[in-house]
Structure formats: structure tokens, C-alpha cells
Amino acid sequence: MTKANSDLDDLKNSYDWGNVFGEQGYTDPMPPTPEPPGSNVSVEHFSTENVVEVIAMIEGENDGADWICVVKLDDGRYASLWGGCDYTGWD
């Protein structure tokens, strides 16, 4: 298995990455980004299931460094996400 495939599997099967994507019951997600005026850029929500490629990722640590990733989605969009977890929960 290549590193890229391993990263994709890790992202899709990880409790921590699920929290970064807002899939593990985290209840305070960022509000949707408004679509730029006159643009055809989609701002539709996506999940780990929509990720087809991990371009870059940094594994975080509780009470430490954030989880950060840049991914390509199945509809051709790219996304960057980051999240952190400390004693108060996920951000």
C-alpha cells in the first residue's frame, strides 16, 4: 500500500479525523461559507467519504499540535481543514 493510500485510509477510519470533519458528534461546526457573488464555486458540506486524495496531512495530538489536512474531493473541489482537541474538547 502506498503512503497516499495509507493516509486516505487513516483519514476515513480515524475517530480524530472524523472530529475534524465534524462527523463524530461534535456539535459546534463552523458556519457554511457563503458562495462568492457571481461564482459557481460550491460550498456544499462534505465528509470523509467524499475525499478521494490526501494531498498533505499532519496528525495532531490531544493537548498538542492540531490535525491539519489538504484533500481533493470526489466532485473536483479541494479543501483544507484543521482541528484541535484539548481538555475542553474539539475546536
C-alpha positions in Angstrom: 0.0 0.0 0.0 1.4 3.4 -0.9 1.7 6.2 1.6 -1.1 8.2 -0.1 -3.5 5.2 0.1 -2.4 4.7 3.8 -3.2 8.4 4.5 -6.6 8.1 2.8 -7.5 5.0 4.8 -6.2 6.6 8.0 -8.3 9.7 7.4 -11.5 7.8 6.6 -11.2 5.4 9.5 -10.0 7.7 12.3 -12.0 9.0 15.2 -9.8 12.1 15.3 -10.1 12.9 11.7 -13.9 12.3 11.9 -13.9 15.0 14.6 -12.0 17.4 12.3 -14.6 16.8 9.6 -17.4 17.2 12.2 -18.6 13.6 11.9 -18.2 12.3 15.5 -20.9 14.2 17.3 -19.0 17.4 17.5 -21.8 20.0 17.9 -20.1 23.3 17.1 -19.1 23.2 13.4 -18.1 26.4 11.6 -20.9 28.0 9.7 -21.1 27.4 6.0 -19.0 29.7 3.9 -21.3 31.9 1.7 -20.9 31.3 -2.1 -18.9 34.2 -3.6 -21.2 36.5 -5.7 -21.2 35.6 -9.4 -19.3 32.4 -8.7 -20.0 28.8 -9.5 -17.9 27.6 -6.6 -19.8 25.0 -4.5 -19.8 25.5 -0.7 -21.8 22.3 -0.1 -20.9 20.3 3.0 -18.6 17.3 2.5 -17.4 14.4 4.7 -14.5 12.0 4.8 -16.4 9.8 2.4 -16.1 12.5 -0.3 -12.3 12.5 0.0 -10.5 10.8 -2.9 -7.0 12.1 -2.4 -5.0 13.3 0.6 -2.5 15.9 -0.7 -1.0 16.7 2.7 -1.8 15.8 6.3 -0.3 16.3 9.7 -1.5 14.1 12.5 -2.3 16.1 15.7 -2.1 15.2 19.3 -4.5 15.8 22.2 -3.5 18.8 24.2 -0.8 19.4 21.5 -0.5 20.1 17.8 -3.6 20.4 15.6 -4.7 17.9 12.9 -4.3 19.6 9.5 -5.0 18.3 6.0 -5.4 19.3 2.4 -7.6 17.0 0.4 -9.2 16.6 -3.0 -13.0 15.7 -3.1 -14.9 13.5 -5.4 -16.6 16.5 -7.1 -13.2 18.1 -8.0 -13.1 20.6 -5.2 -10.1 21.0 -2.8 -10.4 21.6 0.9 -8.2 22.4 3.8 -9.2 21.5 7.3 -7.7 21.8 10.8 -8.9 20.9 14.2 -7.5 20.7 17.7 -8.5 18.8 20.8 -7.7 19.9 24.4 -9.2 19.3 27.8 -12.3 21.4 26.7 -13.0 19.2 23.6 -12.7 19.7 19.9 -12.3 23.0 18.1 
